[in-house]
Amino acid sequence: MPGSSSDGTFTTKMKILIVGGTGTIGKKVAANLASRHEVITAGRTTGDLTVDITSEESIRYMFETLNVIDACICTAGTGYYGDFETMNAQDINTGIQNKLMGQINLVLIGKNYLSHDGSFTLTSGIAAEHPARNGSCVAMINGGINSFVLAAAQELKGDKRINAVSPGLVEDSRERYGAMFPGYNLVPMGKLINAYLLSVEGAVNGKILKVYS
Ligand SMILES: NC(=O)c1ccc[n+]([C@@H]2O[C@H](COP(=O)([O-])OP(=O)(O)OC[C@H]3O[C@@H](n4cnc5c(N)ncnc54)[C@H](OP(=O)(O)O)[C@@H]3O)[C@@H](O)[C@H]2O)c1
């Protein structure tokens, strides 16, 4: 549960779950938060806990193991990139079950394990507004995440909050993804981390925190 002292410094240590906390973005967010909080990372094959966000059963088991947490961040999830002419329903559905439903299920199941003023921070992406070539599936998924967050913020009980961080192409991913996104500005990792901190340690609710340059 967040709290501050009279000099404005952050005092209360939170128990924070980061699903995808071993990935490119997640490991940097985890390292920053770990200096002030208890951080538990989870991934499909790596992390303190293993979870597959495409499985409700796996998500439920993870939350049962953790008991109550103060914040749940998700930096896991992928969707299909490929030729529009040959893309089919199966290609699209795989991403829906992963990045979209995976994150939605973290909220639907995880809200029962979140402290009364805890927070969710999901990850969408710049493709929601500026899709790259071959990126219509991911654009749709990211837009869905953003819309879910706007609506879920109105529904969560008590003082629970939810936000989405929407990253642009992060500088650490230039080698891996740069060729797929010609003309995209590279986002400094420090600025992206700040968006996650704003969501977890701040008071914002129902926001799409865009970090595109
Ligand atoms: N990197 C960018 O420039 C960028 C830009 C815009 C948006 N984004 C979005 O930001 C998010 C994180 O991106 P990233 O580049 O940091 O990804 P990444 O480096 O590929 O890391 C993915 C993380 O998610 C975990 N993971 C993958 N599938 C999972 C599953 N089914 N269940 C649970 N955990 C799973 C991985 O753990 P294992 O390795 O153990 O599987 C890993 O910790 C993604 O949603 C991505 O679309 C990234």
PDBQT file of the ligand as one rigid body, heavy atoms in Angstrom, charges set to zero:
ROOT
HETATM    1  N1  LIG A 301      10.368  -3.631 -27.062  1.00  0.00    +0.000 N 
HETATM    2  C1  LIG A 301       9.730  -2.640 -27.668  1.00  0.00    +0.000 C 
HETATM    3  O1  LIG A 301      10.343  -1.752 -28.320  1.00  0.00    +0.000 OA
HETATM    4  C2  LIG A 301       8.240  -2.530 -27.561  1.00  0.00    +0.000 A 
HETATM    5  C3  LIG A 301       7.565  -1.508 -28.249  1.00  0.00    +0.000 A 
HETATM    6  C4  LIG A 301       6.174  -1.430 -28.132  1.00  0.00    +0.000 A 
HETATM    7  C5  LIG A 301       5.485  -2.328 -27.356  1.00  0.00    +0.000 A 
HETATM    8  N2  LIG A 301       6.170  -3.316 -26.708  1.00  0.00    +0.000 N 
HETATM    9  C6  LIG A 301       5.420  -4.270 -25.901  1.00  0.00    +0.000 C 
HETATM   10  O2  LIG A 301       6.002  -4.350 -24.612  1.00  0.00    +0.000 OA
HETATM   11  C7  LIG A 301       5.872  -5.662 -24.087  1.00  0.00    +0.000 C 
HETATM   12  C8  LIG A 301       7.233  -6.184 -23.666  1.00  0.00    +0.000 C 
HETATM   13  O3  LIG A 301       8.106  -6.147 -24.780  1.00  0.00    +0.000 OA
HETATM   14  P1  LIG A 301       9.615  -6.691 -24.648  1.00  0.00    +0.000 P 
HETATM   15  O4  LIG A 301      10.329  -6.245 -25.872  1.00  0.00    +0.000 OA
HETATM   16  O5  LIG A 301      10.164  -6.348 -23.305  1.00  0.00    +0.000 OA
HETATM   17  O6  LIG A 301       9.362  -8.268 -24.731  1.00  0.00    +0.000 OA
HETATM   18  P2  LIG A 301      10.426  -9.464 -24.544  1.00  0.00    +0.000 P 
HETATM   19  O7  LIG A 301      11.805  -8.928 -24.427  1.00  0.00    +0.000 OA
HETATM   20  O8  LIG A 301      10.138 -10.442 -25.634  1.00  0.00    +0.000 OA
HETATM   21  O9  LIG A 301      10.044 -10.111 -23.130  1.00  0.00    +0.000 OA
HETATM   22  C9  LIG A 301       8.855 -10.826 -22.980  1.00  0.00    +0.000 C 
HETATM   23  C10 LIG A 301       8.689 -11.259 -21.538  1.00  0.00    +0.000 C 
HETATM   24  O10 LIG A 301       7.394 -11.854 -21.398  1.00  0.00    +0.000 OA
HETATM   25  C11 LIG A 301       7.510 -13.199 -20.948  1.00  0.00    +0.000 C 
HETATM   26  N3  LIG A 301       6.487 -13.993 -21.648  1.00  0.00    +0.000 N 
HETATM   27  C12 LIG A 301       6.384 -14.251 -22.974  1.00  0.00    +0.000 A 
HETATM   28  N4  LIG A 301       5.299 -14.998 -23.237  1.00  0.00    +0.000 NA
HETATM   29  C13 LIG A 301       4.697 -15.229 -22.038  1.00  0.00    +0.000 A 
HETATM   30  C14 LIG A 301       3.547 -15.944 -21.637  1.00  0.00    +0.000 A 
HETATM   31  N5  LIG A 301       2.752 -16.589 -22.521  1.00  0.00    +0.000 N 
HETATM   32  N6  LIG A 301       3.231 -15.954 -20.324  1.00  0.00    +0.000 NA
HETATM   33  C15 LIG A 301       3.987 -15.314 -19.413  1.00  0.00    +0.000 A 
HETATM   34  N7  LIG A 301       5.101 -14.612 -19.728  1.00  0.00    +0.000 NA
HETATM   35  C16 LIG A 301       5.444 -14.591 -21.031  1.00  0.00    +0.000 A 
HETATM   36  C17 LIG A 301       8.917 -13.613 -21.288  1.00  0.00    +0.000 C 
HETATM   37  O11 LIG A 301       9.356 -14.649 -20.410  1.00  0.00    +0.000 OA
HETATM   38  P3  LIG A 301      10.042 -16.007 -20.993  1.00  0.00    +0.000 P 
HETATM   39  O12 LIG A 301      11.284 -15.513 -21.712  1.00  0.00    +0.000 OA
HETATM   40  O13 LIG A 301      10.316 -16.794 -19.774  1.00  0.00    +0.000 OA
HETATM   41  O14 LIG A 301       9.048 -16.595 -21.942  1.00  0.00    +0.000 OA
HETATM   42  C18 LIG A 301       9.684 -12.306 -21.077  1.00  0.00    +0.000 C 
HETATM   43  O15 LIG A 301       9.942 -12.118 -19.691  1.00  0.00    +0.000 OA
HETATM   44  C19 LIG A 301       5.203  -6.496 -25.204  1.00  0.00    +0.000 C 
HETATM   45  O16 LIG A 301       3.803  -6.522 -24.982  1.00  0.00    +0.000 OA
HETATM   46  C20 LIG A 301       5.489  -5.683 -26.459  1.00  0.00    +0.000 C 
HETATM   47  O17 LIG A 301       4.520  -5.873 -27.467  1.00  0.00    +0.000 OA
HETATM   48  C21 LIG A 301       7.518  -3.435 -26.800  1.00  0.00    +0.000 A 
ENDROOT
TORSDOF 0
